[in-house]
Amino acid sequence: MEEYREHVRFQINTTGTLILESGFKVTFVVKDISQRGAKLLLSNTFVVPEKFIIEIVSPDHQKIKKCKAAKQWQRGPLLGVRLISSETITL
């Protein structure tokens, strides 16, 4: 199968938190990530709003990438997101 993505996706298995505007938080596992997007596996299935914040913990647990994100698609607990803007926080 031919790949049509603009940026290469990397398989990864790290954790993160999705934060809604209300402050509600849901944990997730990052299944893959690229420069512009990611596929997340949510710990709870619920309908995700169009925009939110995600925090992704680096595999070495030394940094957190905090991103504004937008929902691209959702199939149950699987969620595709577009990363809009980000900052890296060193722990």
C-alpha positions in Angstrom: 0.0 0.0 0.0 1.3 3.4 -1.0 1.7 6.0 1.8 0.3 9.5 1.1 1.2 11.3 4.3 3.2 14.5 4.1 5.3 13.6 7.2 6.6 10.2 8.3 4.9 8.6 11.2 6.9 6.9 13.9 5.6 4.0 16.0 5.8 4.9 19.6 4.3 3.6 22.9 4.3 6.4 25.4 1.6 8.1 27.5 -0.1 11.4 27.7 -3.1 13.4 28.8 -5.9 15.0 26.8 -7.2 18.2 28.5 -10.6 19.7 27.6 -11.4 23.4 28.0 -13.5 22.5 31.1 -10.4 21.0 32.7 -11.6 17.4 32.3 -8.6 15.1 31.7 -8.3 11.7 30.0 -5.2 9.6 29.7 -4.1 8.0 26.5 -1.3 5.9 24.8 0.3 7.4 21.7 0.3 4.7 19.1 2.2 6.7 16.4 3.3 10.3 15.9 4.6 12.6 13.2 5.6 16.2 13.0 1.9 17.2 12.3 -0.3 14.5 13.9 -0.7 11.5 16.1 -2.9 8.4 16.7 -4.0 8.1 20.3 -5.7 5.3 22.2 -7.9 6.8 24.9 -8.3 5.2 28.3 -12.1 5.9 28.1 -14.3 6.1 25.1 -16.2 9.4 24.8 -16.9 11.9 22.0 -14.0 14.3 21.9 -14.6 17.9 21.0 -13.0 19.5 17.9 -10.2 21.3 19.8 -8.3 20.5 23.0 -4.8 20.4 24.6 -2.7 17.2 24.8 0.4 16.6 26.8 2.7 13.8 25.6 5.4 12.3 27.9 8.7 11.6 26.1 9.7 7.9 26.2 12.6 8.7 28.5 10.2 10.6 30.9 12.4 13.7 30.7 10.1 16.0 28.7 6.5 16.8 28.1 5.3 18.0 24.7 2.3 20.2 25.3 0.2 20.8 22.1 -2.9 22.5 21.0 -4.6 19.8 18.9 -7.7 19.3 16.7 -9.7 16.1 16.2 -9.2 14.6 12.7 -11.2 11.4 13.2 -12.4 9.1 16.0 -13.3 5.4 16.0 -14.3 4.5 19.5 -11.3 4.9 21.8 -8.9 5.5 18.8 -8.4 9.2 18.0 -6.5 10.9 15.1 -5.3 14.4 16.0 -3.6 17.2 14.1 -1.0 19.0 16.2 -1.5 22.8 15.8 1.1 24.3 18.0 3.5 22.9 20.7 6.0 23.6 23.3 8.4 21.2 25.0 8.8 21.3 28.8 11.9 19.7 30.3 11.2 18.0 33.6 
